[in-house]
Amino acid sequence: MFLILFHSKLIIILLCHLKILGTYVPNSSTLLHQEYLDIWNQISVTLAKIQKIFAARFRRISTSFFYQSQTKMNSASIPGFGDPTCDQSGVDTFAGNFTATWKEFYNQAHVDNDINSITMAGFCAITESSGIPATFDQGLDLKYGQFIFPGLSTIIDLASIDGWTDFFWTSKFVFHQTVQTHRPLGSPSTRFLCSMKFKSKLFDVCKKLLFFI
């Protein structure tokens, strides 16, 4: 165990000298190809902006939950997904991972293995060709795709919304799922969903590493 942790510490030290962003690092293929590295650099700038935007939204909606998440991350020295280094957190740090998915995604009822007390997510219907938010006036015609909390008998009808929707829920304890969307043939619209959280496994490893730093 000591060797594993020590090895992990050396990896973290080395990664701090690479082009990284928070808990994300470019893989070997990216480092060997300038084209991929340029894309990585663009993503790095974008994620930093995304973190700043969602941090501001999070603070406005629930200041207490935002600082709970931030304090938890700082206790394990976990950087945010948009932080420019791997060894320090910024004022907008509140989640270690940023996930995004689009098109007709769906899943079964589940809970997440997260350490944060509350998860933030955002949903929006988009025009597939441009990624711009879709509206009913522009032909948004998706059906179903509800976000469901089966244990609470609660359904969020996303098909009735043509703007951005923020979600906050205790994903570690409350079962949740997304229903598949019905997309008419030739429809220009699809769905976009993103979430921000940090995993229990990452938190546990970083807490252990603090004893060796």
TANORZI-V635395 format. One line per field, one symbol per residue. burial: 1 if it has 24 or more other ideal C-beta (glycine too) atoms within 12 Angstrom, else 0. A space follows every 50 residues. Layout:
burial=???
//
This chain:
burial=00000001100100100011111110000000000000010011001101 11111011000000110011011101111111111110110111111111 00011100000101111111111111100000110000011100111100 00000101101100111111100101111010100010111111111110 0110110010000
//
